Amino acid sequence: MAASGEDAVASQLRDGSMVVRSQPLDGGNLDHVGALVTGADYRALGVVRSLGRRGVPVWVLRSENDMLAATSRYACGTLSWPGGNEAERADFLASVAKRHGLKGWVLFPTDDEAVGLVARHHASLSEYFRLTIPPWETLRWLCDKRLLHDLARDVGIDHPWTICPRSREELSDLDCPFPVIVKPALRETSNSLTIRKAWWVEDRQSLLDRYDEASALLPPEMILIQEFVPGLGETQFSYAALCLDGQPLAWLVARRARQFPMDFGRFSTYVETVDEPGIIEPSVRLLGSIRYTGLVEIEFKRDPRDGRYKVLDVNPRVWGWHTLGDRAGVDFSYLVWLMVHGERVPEARGRAGVRWIMGTRDLPIAALEILRGRLSLPCYLRSLHGPIESAILASDDPWPSLVDLPLLGYRLGRRLLRQRMA
């Protein structure tokens, strides 16, 4: 049985899994208020650096597989996430605030699982932390893809047709054009479908086979069948913003030029800010309909068949390339820090023509695209010029970039070992 929150903290102190590099600070004084970041991958690293460079103390909750942000010079302390169910992990967060003087600190969840946890325990956790996401009653409209597409339909925003079959029999009778994709309604658990984001299928038998696989991983009501919108990363655009009651305070528009894999994009490897007005108004309309407050990235795909921008997904948290905003004039992490403290947030729009790259992952993607004839070498080399933000490399914080490749190799090795043992 998993330990309770306070017992888990005490256990970490005994076994050395807690690392503290500075004394806990008093959360009662704004000058000394810090941030607790859940997660330690490159998304979390961006938050740690943004706040740490401004003198904000930051603690990191890391997992076994993600510890990049914990190696940053700006991480004052680190803790390991304990096991247990969602309620036990919420208790753990509360106990961390009580035991280490973090009450009143800002809580930054950086992955889907932590976002769901914080949103569903919003009332209890708000007694200990300043929260950067709204409660589940609001957030579910963006996290649950079934509700998202209902909302898009109701407010008149283009979206791919999407169904949630009640059974295999209903699916076998579905009259639809192929190809289609199979995707989860929520991505709060880790399995082969949620990690991949979606499965592409080209005929009915493949659809039924994939549905059977998905049913072994998720309840049937959590499995969606969706229209496949043609195009790769160059047709995918994002509206990223910090909102207050549905009104954007700071925002930018970006194109996900390269991603892995290029079809569905588990993560972006090369992103650039662009001037693409076609996604701005529908994004503002969507967020205004639920009076959304917090950080958000809305993903669209331009359908080459009709030229319409169709909403695909929404990330109501820091997204993979959020540090592009700082280079473009919109430091999202710091701006949400100001907002939750009631400070004035200056209105800002990120300038176009700024790039973001995850170098170690982008190079093999670019090489593959060159071999496929979809990217020329001169075009790739030109993409590396101009204002560009690195996801991991930073001259003032070198250690994460030094440990990135060994950590990547470790994760890949573990994955291959599990596959061989399966």
NORTAUR-V471237 format. One record per backbone hydrogen bond with DSSP energy under -0.5 kcal/mol. CO is the residue of the C=O (numbers start at 1). NH is the residue of the N-H. E is the energy in kcal/mol with one decimal. If there is no record, write none. Layout:
CO;NH;E
CO;NH;E
//
This chain:
4;8;-2.5
5;9;-1.8
6;10;-2.4
7;11;-2.6
8;12;-2.1
9;13;-2.0
10;14;-1.7
11;15;-2.6
12;16;-1.1
12;17;-0.8
12;18;-1.1
19;78;-3.8
26;29;-1.0
28;30;-0.5
29;32;-1.8
29;33;-0.6
30;33;-0.9
34;106;-2.4
35;37;-0.5
35;59;-2.8
36;38;-0.6
36;108;-2.8
37;39;-0.7
37;61;-3.1
38;110;-1.4
40;68;-0.6
40;69;-2.8
41;45;-2.3
42;46;-1.5
43;47;-1.2
44;48;-2.6
45;49;-2.5
46;50;-2.2
47;51;-2.3
48;52;-2.7
49;53;-2.4
51;54;-1.1
51;56;-2.3
52;55;-1.8
55;57;-0.5
57;35;-2.2
58;76;-2.6
58;77;-1.0
59;37;-2.8
60;62;-0.7
60;79;-2.7
61;39;-2.9
62;81;-2.6
65;67;-0.5
66;63;-1.4
67;71;-0.7
68;71;-1.5
69;72;-1.3
72;75;-1.4
74;58;-0.6
74;76;-0.9
76;21;-3.4
76;22;-0.5
77;60;-2.4
78;19;-1.9
79;62;-3.1
85;89;-2.0
86;90;-2.2
87;91;-2.2
88;92;-1.9
89;93;-1.9
90;94;-2.0
91;95;-2.4
92;96;-2.2
93;97;-1.9
94;98;-2.0
95;99;-2.8
96;100;-1.8
97;102;-1.5
97;103;-0.9
101;27;-0.6
102;105;-2.3
105;130;-3.0
106;36;-2.9
106;108;-0.6
107;109;-0.6
107;132;-0.9
108;38;-2.3
109;318;-0.5
111;115;-2.4
112;116;-2.4
113;117;-2.1
114;118;-2.7
115;119;-2.6
116;120;-2.3
117;121;-1.5
119;122;-1.0
119;136;-1.8
121;125;-2.5
122;126;-2.0
124;127;-1.0
125;128;-1.7
125;129;-2.4
128;104;-3.2
128;105;-0.5
129;131;-0.6
130;107;-2.7
132;295;-0.6
135;138;-1.5
135;139;-2.5
136;140;-2.6
138;141;-1.3
139;142;-1.9
139;143;-2.3
140;144;-2.0
143;145;-0.8
144;148;-2.5
145;149;-1.9
146;150;-1.4
147;151;-2.9
148;152;-2.7
149;153;-1.9
150;154;-2.3
151;155;-2.1
152;157;-3.2
153;156;-0.9
158;311;-2.4
161;227;-2.6
163;225;-2.8
167;171;-1.7
168;172;-2.4
169;173;-1.0
171;174;-1.5
174;176;-0.9
179;228;-0.9
180;201;-2.7
181;226;-2.5
182;199;-2.6
183;224;-3.0
185;145;-2.4
189;191;-0.7
191;195;-2.6
192;196;-1.1
193;197;-1.6
196;198;-0.8
199;182;-2.5
201;179;-0.6
201;180;-2.1
203;207;-2.0
204;208;-2.6
205;209;-2.4
206;210;-2.6
207;211;-2.4
208;212;-2.1
209;213;-1.9
210;214;-2.8
211;215;-2.5
212;216;-1.0
213;216;-0.6
214;217;-1.5
214;218;-2.6
219;222;-2.3
220;223;-1.8
222;185;-2.6
222;224;-0.5
224;183;-2.2
225;163;-2.7
226;181;-2.5
227;229;-0.6
228;230;-0.6
232;235;-1.9
233;236;-1.9
235;237;-0.5
235;302;-2.9
236;256;-2.2
237;300;-3.3
238;240;-0.6
238;254;-2.3
239;298;-2.7
240;252;-2.1
241;296;-2.0
242;249;-3.5
242;250;-1.2
243;294;-2.1
244;247;-1.8
246;248;-0.5
247;244;-2.3
249;348;-1.5
250;242;-2.3
251;350;-2.9
252;240;-2.4
253;274;-2.2
254;238;-2.6
255;257;-1.5
255;272;-2.1
258;269;-2.5
258;270;-2.0
260;266;-1.7
260;267;-1.8
261;265;-1.5
267;260;-2.9
269;358;-2.4
270;258;-2.1
271;356;-2.6
272;255;-3.0
273;353;-2.6
274;276;-0.8
276;279;-1.3
277;280;-1.2
277;281;-0.8
279;283;-1.2
280;284;-2.5
281;285;-2.4
282;286;-2.4
283;287;-2.4
284;288;-2.3
285;289;-1.5
286;290;-0.6
287;290;-0.7
287;292;-2.1
288;291;-0.7
292;246;-3.3
294;243;-2.4
296;241;-2.6
297;299;-0.5
297;315;-3.1
298;239;-2.2
299;312;-3.1
299;313;-0.8
300;237;-2.1
301;303;-0.7
301;310;-2.6
302;304;-0.6
303;306;-1.0
303;307;-3.0
308;303;-3.1
308;310;-0.6
310;301;-1.9
311;160;-0.6
313;299;-3.0
314;316;-0.6
315;297;-1.8
315;317;-1.4
319;322;-1.6
321;324;-2.2
322;325;-1.5
323;327;-1.1
324;328;-1.8
325;329;-0.6
325;330;-4.2
326;329;-1.0
328;351;-2.0
330;332;-1.4
331;335;-2.3
332;336;-2.4
333;337;-1.6
334;338;-2.2
335;339;-2.3
336;340;-2.4
337;341;-0.8
338;341;-0.7
338;343;-2.5
339;342;-1.9
344;346;-0.6
348;251;-2.0
354;273;-2.7
355;389;-2.7
356;271;-2.3
357;359;-0.7
357;391;-2.6
358;361;-1.2
358;362;-2.7
359;363;-2.0
361;365;-1.1
362;366;-3.1
363;367;-2.6
364;368;-2.1
365;369;-2.2
366;370;-2.3
367;371;-2.2
368;372;-1.8
369;374;-2.2
369;375;-1.1
370;373;-1.1
376;380;-2.2
377;381;-2.6
378;382;-2.4
379;383;-1.5
380;384;-0.5
381;384;-1.2
382;385;-1.6
387;355;-2.5
389;357;-2.5
394;397;-1.1
398;401;-0.6
398;402;-1.3
399;402;-0.5
399;403;-1.7
400;404;-1.0
401;405;-0.6
403;407;-2.2
404;408;-2.5
405;409;-2.8
406;410;-2.2
407;411;-2.3
408;412;-2.5
409;413;-2.5
410;414;-2.2
411;415;-2.3
412;416;-2.5
413;417;-2.1
414;418;-2.3
415;419;-2.1
416;420;-2.1
417;421;-1.9
418;422;-1.3
//
